[in-house]
Amino acid sequence: MSEQLRKGAAAEEMLRNYFLSLGYYVARGCKFVYHGFDVTDVDLFLYARSSPLSRERICVDIKNKKTPQALERIFWVKGVQSILQLDSSIVATTDTRPDVREFGLRHDVRVLDGTFLSRLNRSAKSHRIRITEEQFLSELDSGSLGRLGGNWCGRYTESKARLLQSLNFDGCNSWLEELRMLLSEIATGSNPWRLFYALCSHFLVAIDFIQRDFVGEDQTQRRKVIEQGIRYGSSGKEFADSVTQMASSLVESVAGQSGLSRTLQAEIQRQADGIGAEAIADFFSRQTNGLGPFEVALQFEEAAFSPEVPPPSTLSPQAKSVIGVVADFCGIDRKLAIP
């Protein structure tokens, strides 16, 4: 690892700790992927629940270099914000020129300059008792024997990428499938708890983001929206039914067998009904005075990066409830999921 990379990683961890101290959910090193191509990395992705009706998503670009090219980074981060349809963007730079801050303000990009970073480095807000992203990835790689085993690092990287583009029901279904595989590994004696906690936090961020659109609905309607989303994805039941009917009719016309279309539609519907979406819908449709998905996501993120991984039995009641309902959805005994 080069000196410059170490400096960059240190700056990213320092700012990650700072934004965590402000109450943001923070993910570091999220890849923007397009049709299988890694386009670029977002140094920090910030997420906050501003109110029951609104959420805030922010991309942060960090350059801890002698020649940070701060004006160029403002162009870059503003483009990323626009393409990913995020709410705002931040550039953190060692540059201290007033012109950089002025240029950023003019184009609605907040600038954390070298003076701020120097003060932050001496502040308690930049230091937290937790492992770094590099240590986290190293543990995942050794725990899964790299690509030869469960490829936990690859799963984690893909999960972080979803935070940028898939805070929807399609993303939730992908996270639930990943959590299903991890719980299955746990049931056989493996120990991917760091990864499980991290992916739980990502899943809960998505649930929280989805909930902003129907916070004013009653529980029955919220339950229906979540159940259909988990069962049919972001496109919904009507689209799924339309595609199913078209595909079934096509198969019947090719096979030349009368009634085959109805048989195929009935089988597809049976499989959709077999998805245990009710457990997820019942749990997340309730409005309680306790902690919501965003607050529990922060708890899971903290657990994932704790120096010593806490066992599920020591987590908060809300976090244990989330693990339990995910286990129910996956058809795995809660006693195995919460030992």
MIDOGU-926864 format. One record per atom (N, C-alpha, C, CB): residue in one letter; x negated, y, z. Coordinates in pm, whole numbers, plus 50000, padded with zeros to 5 digits. Each point is the difference from the previous one (the first is absolute). Glycine has a CB too. Example, Ala and Ser with C-alpha at 12.3 -4.5 7.8 and 13.67 -1.06 7.14 Angstrom:
2
A486814943150780A500895011950000A499105012050000A501894988350125S498465022249803S499185011950006S500775010950073S498824993749785
END
This chain:
339
M499154988150000M500855011950000M499125012450000M501844987750123S498415021549787S499195012049990S500325009650111S499884997149754E499185012750271E500235010150101E501245008249970E497555001050041Q502655002349830Q501155008049964Q501314992750028Q498625011149826L501394975950148L501214992350027L500304999750149L499564986149796R499395012650286R500204999950144R500575013450047R498124983550026K501375027449918K500515013250036K501475001349958K497695009849976G502624985549904G501385000849953G500944991950086G499155003449771A500434984450266A500844991550084A500215006350137A499164979849877A499775026250177A500115006450132A500985011749995A497644993250052A502325014649842A500935011349987A501434995149987A498205013649892E502014975750034E501354994649984E500554994850133E499464994149761E499694999050317E500434995250130E500295011650095E498654979149966M500515031250030M500215011650086M501345006649970M497515003650013L502784998449860L501275006349964L501184990750022L498785013849832R501014973450149R501084990550031R500405001250147R499164984349821N499845016050268N500295001450142N500695013250031N498014985750050Y501585024749883Y500625013150020Y501484999749964Y497795011149953F502534983649931F501404999849957F500834990250085F499275006049767L500114983250279L500714991250092L500365007450129L498794980249904S500295028250143S500265007550123S501145010049982S497594997350062L502675006749813L501115009249971L501334992849982L498355015349893G501634971450112G501244992449990G500294994349863G500845014150177Y498224987449728Y500204994349867Y499704985050001Y499415022249896Y501254970650015Y499564986649964Y498935001849893Y502274989050056V496595004349958V498875002349908V499504986649946V499355021050126A500484978549742A499354988549935A498805005449922A502194986949982R496705006250026R498765004749937R499664991449878R499175008550223G500434998049668G499534992949882G501084992649926G497864997850113C503235009449852C501104993849925C499745001249850C501625005450187K498434983449743K499745000049856K501275003649923K498194982650031F501655026149870F501095002649906F499794990749882F500245024450073V500704966349909V499894989649898V501075002349895V499054983550167Y500565015649706Y500955001449890Y499834988549903Y499995025150024H501054966649963H499984988349911H498764991450023H501305013049832G498364985050294G498884991450033G498655006849999G501314981949906F498625030950057F498735007249997F499875008750125F500035000049747D498824999150319D499715008850112D499625013649945D499254980650146V501645029249870V499785013349941V499115008550090V502234998649887T498125002250241T499225008150094T500374996050141T499875019149837D499414986450260D500304997750141D500505012950064D498264981950011V502705017050077V500425011150086V499304998050133V502295002649883D496875007050156D499184998350121D500874997550122D498265014949901L502744993850121L500954998150109L501415002249948L498295007450169F502614983749871F501435001749974F500665002950134F499974984649796L500705026850214L500675003950123L501514998849983L498115015650058Y502544979850048Y501464998649997Y500545004750134Y499884980549836A501175027550160A500615004950124A501515000449985A497955013550051R502714984250060R501465001050007R500325013950056R500324974750033S499905034849877S500215013850042S501315001950074S498645007249806S502394985550152S501335000750061S500774987649955S500005025850005P501194971850050P500784988549953P500285000349850P501024998950224L498975013049716L500365001449859L498815001549907L502085010150075S496744992449977S498875003149912S498744992750045S501005022349953R498154974949949R498714993650022R498935008149927R501084977050025E497675021550017E498905007349938E498924990149959E500505020750137R499124979949736R498914991549948R498925009049943R501614980849948I497165017050094I498895009049966I498804991849955I500835017350166C498494987349730C498724994049961C498875009350044C501084988149801V497855006050250V498855007750048V498774995649924V501045002550229D498255007249714D498734997349932D498885005650086D501095000849770I497894990950255I498935003650093I498664999449927I501344991350197K497915019549809K498675000349940K499015005650101K500975002949768N498214988150286N498995003750099N498644999749932N501394990750192K498385019049718K498795000549919K499385013950007K500914982449847K497795018250116K499335013049995K500605008749890K497894989550087T502505004449803T500655007349889T501374993849977T497765005749891P503234998250187P501294993149999P500905003149881P499835000250243Q499845010249676Q500845003649885Q501465001650043Q498424987849845A501785020650256A501315001050065A501095004849905A498835004550212L500875005049702L501035005049907L500474988949907L498985022950011E500104969049944E500364988749913E500894990050075E497855003049872R501874994950257R500784990450078R501445005050021R497884992550116I502295020749889I501365005450012I500804996649875I499165018850147F500224982549735F500664995849876F500384985350008F498725017449870W500334974550173W500204985450001W501134996050094W497584996949947V502375008250178V500984995650099V501405005249966V498184999550173K501895012249763K501305005149959K500604991249891K499285023450059G499894971449854G500474990749898G500494986950060G498425010349840V500854984550258V500424987750067V501345002250069V497594993350033Q502555017950035Q501265003050067Q501165000249901Q498765013350172S501034992949713S501065001149900S500364986449942S499215023049947I499794969150017I500244987149937I500704990450095I497995003549857L501604996550270L500584991050098L501255005850066L497744990850041Q502625021449920Q501195006750052Q499975000850153Q501304991949800L497545012150252L499845001950144L500425014250038L498124983150006D501985019350123D500535012750047D498945011050008D501684987250127S497095009249901S498945010050005S498654993149993S501465015550135S497474992749863S498654994649985S499035008550081S500544991149770I498355002750268I498985006650082I498634996549942I501474999150208V497645010649791V498594997849966V499175003050124V500385005849755A498814984750288A499055002150109A498615000649939A501494988150171T497795022749851T498735002249932T498995006850091T501215001649784T497524995850193T498945006850075T499795014349951T498904977950039D501725025649850D499885013649946D500635010050098D500054991049762T499285020250259T500515010250093T500365013049930T498614989750178R501375010849690R500285012549928R501475003950014R498164994749837P502135017850198P501395004650010P500784998249869P499265016350173D500054984449714D500674998649871D500674986349986D498335015749901V501064974150160V500574986549991V501354999450072V497684990149987R502375015350135R501255000150074R501065008349927R498714997350215E500885014249731E500945008649928E500564992949877E498755020150081F500384972949845F500444992849880F500974988950038F497825005349886G501894987950224G500904989550046G501365005450039G498034987250077L502005023649998L501275006050042L500825004649879L498925007150215R500404998449687R500705004849882R500704988649927R498325018349978H501134969750031H500574988649929H500634989950096H498305003449819D502025001250301D500744991950099D499234987350038D502145008949906V496554992350107V499164989150050V499305005050126V499654990349765R500575002950346R499345004050123R498534995849997R502194998150126V496955010649920V498564997449999V499474999850143V499785010949773L499594978050264L499284998950127L498535001549967L501784984850109D497645026949921D498655003049951D498924995250096D500935019649880G497834983650084G498854995550078G500015005050143G498744999349791T501725012850231T500085005450135T500954991750086T499515022949912F501654973850030F500984991750071F499434986150029F501875012749889L497474981250011L499464986550019L498924999850107L500514994849761S498685015950246S498975000650104S500625000750139S498475011649838R502594996450177R500695000750129R500664986650034R500405024749964L500214969349935L500714987450023L499044989050044L501695006749829N497104993350117N499034989750034N499645000450148N499105001349767R501065010350294R499695001450143R501244998650087R498105014949939S503054983249998S501264999450073S500354985750038S500785020449880A499924978250232A500454986750043A501024994249904A499585006550236K501105002249684K501004995249906K499404991349889K501325020350050S497384981049926S499384992349893S499444986750047S499465021549890H500704975450238H499444987850057H501114992150070H497735011150029R502444976749929R500984991050061R499364986450016R501945012749898I498534979850202I499454986750025I500714990249908I499465005650242R499944991949644R500564991149900R498894996149904R502305010650021I497914978649904I499014996049901I500195008249872I499914976550098T499045024149821T500075007449875T500614991449890T497995013350069E502314992949819E500524992649884E499004989649954E501325020149930E497384983350073E498974990649957E499954987850092E498685019149906Q501444983150224Q500024988750093Q501254991549982Q498665013550163F502454993249812F501264993049975F499874990849879F501295019450099L498204985849791L499844992149878L499014988650020L500545020249865S498394982450211S499014989550026S500624988550078S498195017249999E502644985950100E500674989450076E500974992249914E499755013750206L500994993549709L500924992949910L499244990649908L501595019450009D497314985349936D499234992049904D499434987550066D499445020849873S500024980750248S499444988450068S501094990750050S498025013650067G503134992149973G501094991850052G500654991349895G500385017350168S499634987349707S500654992349893S499014993549906S501925015350016L496804985450016L498954994549913L500065006249861L500064978550129G500235034549866G500035007249873G501064994749907G497605004550026R502114995849846R500954995549898R500214984950003R499325019349860L499774973450204L500144985450006L501124995950094L497574997749950G502785011250145G501064997050095G501265007449968G498304995850172G502195011649925G501255007249982G499865013249930G500784988950201N497975015549769N499765013049936N500745011050074N499694988649778W500105012250352W500695010050081W499655014149957W500034983950190C498725018549771C499615013449954C500805004249877C497684996350092G502504994449815G500765003049879G501455003150032G498474985349871R502115007150220R501385002550040R500145013850065R500354975350032Y498685028250051Y500035012950068Y499875011449900Y499014989350205T500095009349699T499825010349898T501275002049919T497564994549989E503084994649971E501255001049923E501115006250085E499324980049865S500695016850263S501025005650088S499855015150012S500094978350126K498685026449890K499785014550009K500395006949870K498154996150163A501624997649725A500375006049871A501515002149991A498014989049893R502765001850166R501465001549997R500475012450075R500194975349985L499055029150113L500405012050074L500105012149909L498914990650203L500305009649690L500005011549910L501194999849905L497525000550015Q502954987749946Q500984999449891Q501234991350028Q498115003749850S501894988850258S501084990050017S500655000850137S498814985349842L501495026750204L500765001350124L501494998649967L498235015350104N502134972749852N501374996949957N500274985350033N499935017649814F501224977650145F500354986250032F499124989849927F502345007650040D497214995649841D499074990949932D498724998450082D500955006649776G498555004850276G498834999450085G500274992150127G499255021849908C501914980650154C500364992650122C500024985049976C501355019650075N499194976349812N500054985749971N498614994149979N502255003449896S496855004550045S498614995449986S499344998750137S499865010949774W500384998950314W499424999150134W500584988250078W499675024849999L501624972749988L500604988750070L499414986849952L502105013250029E497634985849842E499394987749948E498584998450055E501405001849790E497845009250219E498664999350057E500074996150147E499215017449837L501734988550237L500134996650142L500424985550017L500615023850050R500214971249858R500384985750004R498754991149988R502255005749897M496874997650009M498804991949981M499085000850122M500165003749753L499735008250307L499145001450117L500574992550120L499255022349915L502074978350105L500604992550109L499824984949980L501685018450032S498384977349843S499764985949972S498574996050036S501715000949815E497345008150156E498614997350037E499834999950151E499225010549786I501474998750282I499935000450147I500574987150058I500205025349996A500894969749945A500644987850050A499084987849987A502215009649937T496824991249971T499074988849981T498695002250074T501034995749778G498915014450309G498835002050083G499045010849954G500234976750055S500075030049835S499135010949954S500265012450086S499984990749763N499185019650220N500115011650087N499925013249922N498984986450185P501965016149725P499955012549924P500795011350067P499754986549794W500165014750340W500865009650068W499705014449963W500184983950186R498545019549793R499695013849959R500745003349870R497734998650111L502174992649793L500655002449871L501515000150016L498064989249882F502475001750198F501454999550021F500505013150058F499874975150033Y499445030150068Y500415012750060Y499935011449898Y499184991950223A499755008449699A499865010749900A501134999549898A497504999450031L502814988649919L501064998749899L501375002650061L498594983549875C501605013050252C501255003750067C500165015150003C499884979150140S499035027949888S500085014650005S500355005849863S498335000250187H501104994349707H500325004549865H501484997649968H497624995349928F502854992850106F501404996549976F500945009650072F499344976049974L500335027550150L500865008950078L499985014249947L499594985750199V499295018749747V499945013149935V500995000349883V497565003050067A502474986249855A500934999349887A501455000050047A498284987449869I502025004950236I501364999850055I500395014050047I499714975950070D499385030849997D500295013550049D500275009649884D498574995650202F500635003349692F500165008849885F501354997649932F497505000449968I502904987150022I501284996549939I501165005550084I498974979149900Q500915020150230Q501105003650088Q500385014849992Q499264981950149R499855026649804R500315014349995R501195002849910R497595005150041D502684986149861D501055002449902D501404996650050D498314995649825F501804996550282F501344996450046F500125001350152F500234984549805V499045025350251V500045002050144V501405004150047V497585006449995G503205000349918G501335004550038G501094989649983G499265022349938E500414966150006E501004989549979E500264992450131E499284997949759D501894995650247D500274991850118D499224986949991D502305010450023Q497724981950085Q499184987950005Q500394989949893Q499715003850244T501574995249726T500464990449899T499395003249864T502144996850126Q497865016049837Q499455003949871Q498494998350000Q501895016149966R497444987750144R498544998450006R499634985249987R499825020550146R500964971149920R499734985749991R500154994949857R500794997350237K500255007349694K500234995749863K498855004349909K502475001350040V497085011149975V498915005149916V498734991850021V501005023050010I498664974450116I498774992650028I500124985649953I499565014850197E501584978949830E500184986049960E499874998449848E501494996350199Q499185012349725Q499924998949854Q498615003449950Q502425005849984G496915003850082G498645003449959G499044988550019G500475023450058I499634969750056I499124988550027I500374988349909I499735007550240R501554991149730R500454988849919R499745001949850R501734995750173Y498455016649777Y499945002449856Y498915009849957Y502424995249996G496875011050100G498955009449963G500535014149978G498774981249898S500365027550057S500345014249985S501065002549893S497705005450073S502394985949828S500965002149891S501444997550042S498224993749841G501964998250264G501334997750053G500734988149940G500085023950041K501074973050017K500764988149961K500575001249859K500574996550240E499935015249723E500615001449868E499004997249889E501595016850094F497204988649922F498974997649899F499614985249997F499145023550030A500714970550088A499654985850006A501074991449935A498725004250211D502554999049815D501094992449938D500005001649849D501355002950209S498375009249744S499985002549856S498904992049931S500925022950042V497884977250017V498884992549943V500284985150004V498425018150071T502154977250042T500324985850013T501004995649893T499565001550247Q501485006649732Q501024996549900Q499414999649860Q501765010550145M497404999349823M499415000649867M499064988149977M500185025050004A498994972050097A499064988949985A500744986749990A498285013150127S502764985249955S500754987549998S500704997949867S500325001950247S500245008749698S500674999149870S499014996549891S501705016850075L497104988949933L498974997049901L499594985350006L499195023650015V500624971350108V499624986050016V501094990949946V498625005950202E502644997449825E501124991849952E500054999849848E501295005450209S498465006349729S500055000649854S498894991949936S501045022550016V497794977450048V498874992449946V500214985050022V498475019550044A502014977050077A500174985850033A501224994049932A498905004150218G502075004649748G501204995149935G500884991650089G498755000749792Q501215002050338Q500754991950097Q501055009050065Q498014984650042S503245012649936S501095008150053S500044999250153S501304996449788G498905015250276G500105000650146G498685001450071G501994986449978L496895012749946L498695000950062L499775013850063L499144983249835S501405027150098S499805013750051S500595001450140S500065008849764R501164986450255R500625001250133R499244992050105R502225003349889T497274985150069T499244991750094T498735007050045T500934979549890L498365026650013L498765007050034L500275012150088L499004992349784Q502065015350185Q500335011650082Q500334995850143Q500855011949796A499884977250218A500374995150133A498764995850079A502224992449910E496825001350022E498774995550066E499155011950043E500044978849865I499845031250048I499235011950035I500635007250119I499265002349760Q502074998650240Q500705006350112Q499804992150128Q501705009349841R498304977550148R499784991650118R498625002550060R501544982549904Q497455018850008Q498655002650049Q499905013850063Q499094984949823A501595025050118A499995013550058A500664999950138A500065010249769D501074982450242D500714999250127D499144992950106D502204999849877G496874991850079G499154992650093G498905008350062G500504980149868I499285032050080I498995008950059I500555005450132I499085006349772G500164992450334G500485003850133G499995014950025G499204978550080A501435029049830A499985014650011A500815005150117A499705001149754E501254990850295E500875004750108E499215003550125E501844985949908A497155006250124A499225002650122A499325013649993A499624975350029I499765027749856I499345012949982I501025011250002I498184989149866A502955009050065A501025010549991A500625002950137A500484993049765D499834996450310D500595002050133D499055007950090D501294978549975F497465018150020F499025006050091F499775014849967F498904977650026F500865025449847F499615013649964F501195009249972F497924990449908S503295004350092S501165008749980S500475006250131S500664985949805R498865008850307R500415005550129R499305013350025R500394976750089Q500345032649968Q499415012550046Q499984999750152Q500805012849795T498004986750260T499874999250145T499255012350051T500014974749991N499975026750139N499265010950062N498544996250025N502125007850105G497524980249856G498634995550019G499115004449885G500854980650129L498005012549857L499055003549895L500504995249865L498124998950166G501725009349731G500384996449865G498854993949924G501685018150003P498534978649868P498954993749919P498705007949995P501804990049866F498295023450124F498775007949991F499164998850126F501185016049847E499454985250269E499264999150126E499394986250020E501535017250099V499214972449862V499464986450015V498894997549897V502244992050087A497875014349796A498914999049901A498705005450058A501675002449813L498405008750260L498815005550065L499454990250103L500885023249965Q500004969950107Q499544990150098Q499274988449932Q501935006350149F498644988749743F499364988949929F498665004449940F502274990349949E497665022049998E498745005049944E498945000750108E501255013249829E499134991650289E499045000750112E499534986150041E501115021150079A499814969449924A499644986350037A499054993949897A502204997550117A498045005449755A499164994449894A498555004650011A502004999149852F497805013150197F498655005750006F499445000750142F500575013249797S500064979650297S499474999650135S498704991950003S502345001950094P496715001949991P498754992250009P500244985250028P498865020650082E502114976750006E500414986350027E501454998549955E498394997850197V501884992749716V501354998649945V500964995550110V499064994449772P501975013550257P500944996050105P500894988649952P499975023450093P500304966649991P500944989549960P501415005649992P498544982450107P502335011749814P501365005249983P500755001450132P500034989549776S499715001650318S500745000350127S499735012750081S499904975150002T499015032049967T499665012150076T500515012849933T497984988250085L502635010549798L500505011849929L501285005150064L498974991649788S501485020150168S501235005850053S501204991349963S498995023249984P502114977850090P501204992349965P500465002749857P500675000550239Q499215012149715Q500435003349863Q499144992949896Q500815022350082A497854977549942A499114993449906A500254984949997A498295017950039K501924976350080K500294985650004K501334996849931K498724998350215S502235010949794S501284997849932S499824999949849S501195011050190V497944997949759V499745000249856V499374986849956V499705025050007I499314970250068I499384987249966I501054988950002I497785007750096G503104992850003G501034989750010G500955000049882G499835001850245V500625010049713V500965000549889V499334996349868V501305017850122V497414985649863V499274995749880V499854984850000V498755022049993A500974972350123A499914985450009A501344993549966A498225002250175D502885003649874D501334994649967D500235000549849D500875007550225F498785003749713F500165001349855F499194989549926F500405024650028C498414972750022C499114990549934C500304985450036C498265017750000G502674980250093G500324986450039G498924993450083G501344998449795I497955009650285I498914994950084I500395001650146I498275005849823D501464984250256D500345000050144D499385012050069D500144974949999R500695032650074R499485011850073R498934996250101R502215010949971K497844977350083K498994995850097K498634998949938K501764987850123L498185009349747L498734999649930L499535014049964L500584977549911A500395031450063A499655013749960A499635008750118A501514997649807I499074999650311I499705007850120I499534990450109I501715017949939P497074976950047P499514990050098P499765006350137P498944987249812
END
